[in-house]
Amino acid sequence: MKVFFVGLATLLCFAGGEALRCNVCKRKFLLFGCVQGSGETTCGWRERCVNIKASLGKLPLYYRLNCTSVLNCGKVRAPDESHLTYDYTCCNTDFCN
């Protein structure tokens, strides 16, 4: 019976953790800050705060802030024919992006 209560207490400690909170911005420019869609969000399980840098070649154009799957962290993607690349930089503390 003691083992049951110790296991239950351990489970409740881990389940009671707070979810990660992140900044949200659809378009952020270095000189102007967030110009579209600013706010806050709560990440889901296995998500991290992310700062996505959209670049044309080596020229950074804008940034996106949000949550993303841990599987995207550290990746560079080129999802369409616009010649833009998206560099995913993740962090795991509240409002770290």
For each residue, the residues with C-beta under 8 A, 3 or more apart:
1: 4 5
2: 5 6
3: 6 7
4: 1 7 8
5: 1 2 8 9
6: 2 3 9 10
7: 3 4 10 11
8: 4 5 11 12
9: 5 6 12 13
10: 6 7 13 14
11: 7 8 14 15
12: 8 9 15 16
13: 9 10 16
14: 10 11 17
15: 11 12
16: 12 13
17: 14
18:
19: 42 43 44
20: 42 43 47 48 49 67 92 93 94
21: 40 41 42 43 94 95
22: 40 41 42 43 49 50 65 66 67 94 95 96 97
23: 38 39 40 49 65 95 97
24: 37 38 39 40 41 65 66
25: 28 34 36 37 38 39 63 64 65 66
26: 36 37 64
27: 34 35 36 37 62 63 64
28: 25 33 34 35 62 63 64 65
29: 32 33 35 62 63
30: 60 63
31:
32: 29 35
33: 28 29
34: 25 27 28 37 38 65
35: 27 28 29 32
36: 25 26 27
37: 24 25 26 27 34
38: 23 24 25 34
39: 23 24 25
40: 21 22 23 24 95
41: 21 22 24 66 67
42: 19 20 21 22 67
43: 19 20 21 22 47 48 49 67
44: 19 47 67
45:
46: 69 70
47: 20 43 44 67 68 69 70
48: 20 43 67 68 70 73 90 91 92
49: 20 22 23 43 65 66 67 90 91 92 93 95 96 97
50: 22 64 65 66 67 68 72 73 88 89 90 91 97
51: 63 64 65 89 90 91 97
52: 63 64 65 66 68 86 87 88 89
53: 60 63 86 87 89
54: 60 61 62 63 64 84 85 86
55: 58 59 60 61 84 85 86 87
56: 59 61 83 84
57: 83
58: 55
59: 55 56
60: 30 53 54 55 63
61: 54 55 56 84
62: 27 28 29 54
63: 25 27 28 29 30 51 52 53 54 60
64: 25 26 27 28 50 51 52 54 86
65: 22 23 24 25 28 34 49 50 51 52 97
66: 22 24 25 41 49 50 52 97
67: 20 22 41 42 43 44 47 48 49 50
68: 47 48 50 52 72 73 88 90
69: 46 47 72
70: 46 47 48 73 90
71:
72: 50 68 69 75 77 88 90
73: 48 50 68 70 88 89 90
74: 88 89 90
75: 72 87 88
76: 85 86 87 88
77: 72 85 86 88
78: 83 84 85 86
79: 86
80: 84
81:
82:
83: 56 57 78
84: 54 55 56 61 78 80
85: 54 55 76 77 78
86: 52 53 54 55 64 76 77 78 79
87: 52 53 55 75 76
88: 50 52 68 72 73 74 75 76 77
89: 50 51 52 53 73 74
90: 48 49 50 51 68 70 72 73 74
91: 48 49 50 51 96 97
92: 20 48 49 96
93: 20 49 96
94: 20 21 22
95: 21 22 23 40 49
96: 22 49 91 92 93
97: 22 23 49 50 51 65 66 91
